Amino acid sequence: METYKGLAEIYDYLVSGVDFEGWADYLESIIALHNYTPGTILDLACGTGNTIIPMARRGYSSGGIDISSEMIDLAEKKAIEANLKITFKVADIRSFISDKPVDLITCFHDGLNYIIDSTELLEVFIKTARNLSKGGLFVFDLNALKWIPSTDSSPVIVEEEDFTLIYNTEYMTGTSIWKIDLTCFSKAGSLYKKFREQHYERAYQPEFICELLVKAGLKPLKVFDAFTFDLPNNKSKRHFYLATI
């Protein structure tokens, strides 16, 4: 099963409650702490463009890559509709190469949680270091996933006019991996088409992430409890990281 091949068409509905302009505000506040003004931004695992489109609106020269061609197709359509020039490309964040060095590289909304092999996560960091301009910044988030074990693992059903989504989750404590099984029936004319996908996310401790950043040739600068400038704590649901080359 290909992750995000089927889910791409309903993804924007699933994240419709997320304030992506607020994410952009927070990103700008983080880079302001470093007294840095990037000219170019590349968003890794950009999906349908939700986290890079607000930055393009603010005048940054923007690009995004994602392994899902379906997600990239949707991102390109949204950029055209918004009359924004954003360079989108289908690429694997574990092996990407930018045409030229980038001032700011980002990866948001659990993108790196999907890299469940730490050696592959190190490869993402190495590629990031190689594609950053001198003095450039790397800003990313990781879902702490601490709240997952206490959630109900019973199947959840989401019924809308054009689709029905059924999913259930399992947190594998020994591996810190969260598994999500999805089945969706989406309307296609007078019929419905079915797709099934499995998604996996891994929780990482901040100390381990900082060690990987150093191994990749990056310098960790800050780790925040999400949408604050506070240090992470036991109640943090998401961590944001700031690193440089």
C-alpha positions in Angstrom: 0.0 0.0 0.0 1.4 3.4 -1.0 1.2 6.0 1.8 -0.8 9.2 0.7 -1.7 7.8 -2.7 -5.4 7.6 -1.8 -5.5 9.8 1.3 -4.1 12.8 -0.7 -7.6 13.6 -2.1 -9.1 14.1 1.3 -6.0 15.3 3.2 -6.9 19.0 3.1 -10.3 18.2 4.6 -8.6 16.3 7.5 -6.3 19.2 8.3 -8.9 21.9 7.6 -8.9 22.9 11.3 -5.2 23.7 11.4 -4.1 27.3 11.4 -1.3 27.2 8.9 -1.0 31.0 8.9 -0.3 30.7 12.6 2.4 28.1 11.8 3.9 30.7 9.4 3.8 33.4 12.1 5.6 31.1 14.5 8.2 30.2 12.0 8.9 33.8 11.3 9.2 34.4 15.1 11.7 31.6 15.4 14.0 32.9 12.6 13.7 36.4 14.0 15.3 35.1 17.2 18.3 34.3 15.2 18.3 37.8 13.5 18.1 36.0 10.1 16.2 36.9 7.0 16.1 34.1 4.5 15.6 34.8 0.8 14.8 31.2 -0.2 12.8 28.5 1.6 12.5 24.8 0.8 9.8 22.8 2.6 10.5 19.1 3.0 7.5 16.6 3.0 5.4 19.6 1.9 2.3 17.6 1.2 -0.4 19.7 -0.5 1.6 22.9 0.2 -0.2 24.0 3.4 2.9 25.1 5.3 4.8 26.7 2.4 2.0 28.6 0.7 1.7 31.1 3.6 5.4 31.8 3.3 5.2 32.3 -0.4 2.3 34.8 0.2 4.7 36.7 2.5 7.2 37.2 -0.4 9.7 34.4 0.2 11.1 32.5 -2.8 9.6 29.2 -2.0 9.8 25.5 -3.0 8.5 22.2 -1.7 9.3 18.5 -2.2 7.2 15.4 -1.3 7.5 11.8 -2.2 3.8 11.6 -3.1 3.1 12.7 -6.7 -0.6 13.0 -5.8 0.2 15.5 -3.0 2.5 17.5 -5.3 -0.2 17.7 -8.0 -2.6 19.2 -5.4 0.0 21.6 -4.1 0.7 22.9 -7.6 -3.0 23.4 -8.3 -3.4 25.4 -5.1 -0.4 27.6 -5.9 -1.7 28.3 -9.4 -5.1 29.2 -7.9 -3.5 31.6 -5.4 -1.4 33.1 -8.2 1.8 32.1 -6.4 5.1 31.0 -7.9 6.3 28.0 -5.9 8.6 25.3 -7.2 7.2 21.9 -6.3 9.0 18.7 -7.0 8.4 15.0 -6.4 11.4 13.8 -4.4 12.5 11.7 -1.4 13.6 13.8 1.5 16.2 11.1 2.3 18.0 11.8 -0.9 17.0 15.2 -2.2 19.3 17.6 -4.1 18.5 21.3 -4.4 19.5 23.1 -7.6 21.3 25.7 -5.4 21.9 26.2 -1.7 18.8 27.2 0.3 18.7 29.8 3.1 16.0 28.1 5.1 14.9 24.4 5.0 11.7 23.4 6.9 9.8 20.2 7.6 6.5 20.4 9.5 3.4 18.6 10.6 4.9 15.2 11.5 6.9 14.9 8.2 9.9 13.6 10.1 7.9 11.3 12.4 7.2 9.3 9.2 11.0 8.4 9.1 10.8 5.6 11.5 14.4 4.3 10.9 16.9 6.6 12.7 19.6 5.8 10.1 17.3 7.2 7.4 16.5 10.2 9.6 20.2 10.9 9.8 20.3 10.8 6.0 17.6 13.5 5.9 19.7 15.6 8.2 22.9 15.0 6.1 21.1 16.0 2.9 19.7 19.1 4.6 23.2 20.1 5.7 24.5 19.7 2.2 21.7 21.8 0.7 21.7 24.7 3.2 23.5 27.9 2.3 26.3 28.9 4.6 24.8 30.2 7.8 21.4 28.9 6.7 18.7 27.6 9.1 16.8 24.3 9.5 13.5 24.6 11.3 11.4 21.5 11.9 8.9 19.9 14.3 8.4 16.4 15.7 5.2 15.1 17.2 6.1 13.9 20.7 3.3 11.3 20.5 3.1 11.1 24.3 -0.6 11.6 24.2 -1.2 8.6 21.9 -1.0 5.7 24.4 -3.9 7.1 26.4 -6.2 7.5 23.5 -9.0 5.0 22.6 -7.9 2.5 20.0 -11.4 1.7 18.9 -12.2 2.3 15.2 -13.2 5.9 14.4 -15.7 6.6 11.6 -15.8 9.9 9.7 -18.8 10.2 7.4 -19.0 13.1 4.9 -21.1 13.6 1.8 -18.3 12.6 -0.6 -16.4 10.0 1.5 -16.5 7.7 4.6 -13.2 7.2 6.4 -12.6 4.5 9.0 -9.4 4.3 10.9 -8.0 2.8 14.1 -4.6 3.3 15.7 -2.1 1.3 17.7 0.8 2.6 19.8 3.6 0.0 19.9 5.3 1.0 23.2 8.5 -1.0 22.7 9.3 0.7 19.5 7.7 4.2 20.2 5.8 3.7 16.9 2.3 4.8 16.2 0.5 2.7 13.5 -2.6 4.1 11.8 -4.8 1.8 9.6 -7.1 3.7 7.2 -9.9 2.5 5.0 -11.8 5.1 2.9 -14.7 5.0 0.5 -14.7 8.1 -1.7 -17.4 9.1 -4.2 -16.5 8.7 -7.9 -19.5 9.7 -9.9 -22.4 7.4 -9.1 -20.0 4.9 -7.5 -17.6 4.8 -4.6 -13.9 3.8 -4.7 -12.1 2.1 -1.8 -8.6 2.6 -0.7 -6.6 1.3 2.3 -3.4 2.7 3.7 -1.2 2.1 6.7 0.8 5.0 8.2 3.6 4.7 10.8 5.1 7.5 12.9 7.9 7.3 15.4 8.5 9.4 18.5 12.0 10.6 19.1 13.5 12.2 22.2 15.0 15.7 21.8 18.4 14.6 23.1 18.6 11.9 20.4 17.5 14.3 17.7 20.2 16.8 18.7 22.8 14.0 18.6 21.8 13.1 15.0 21.9 16.8 14.0 25.5 17.0 15.2 26.4 13.8 13.4 25.0 15.3 10.2 27.2 18.4 10.5 24.5 20.6 11.8 24.5 22.7 15.0 21.4 22.5 17.2 20.5 26.0 18.5 17.1 25.7 20.2 14.4 23.2 21.0 11.0 24.6 21.9 7.7 23.4 23.3 5.5 24.0 20.3 4.3 27.5 19.6 6.2 28.9 22.6 9.8 29.8 23.3 9.7 27.5 26.4 11.8 24.4 26.8 10.1 21.0 26.1 8.5 19.5 29.1 6.7 16.2 30.0 3.4 17.7 28.8 4.7 18.8 25.4 2.8 17.4 22.5 5.1 18.7 19.8 8.7 20.0 19.7 10.1 22.6 17.3 13.9 22.5 16.5 16.2 25.3 15.2 19.6 24.3 13.8 22.2 25.8 11.5 25.1 24.8 9.4 
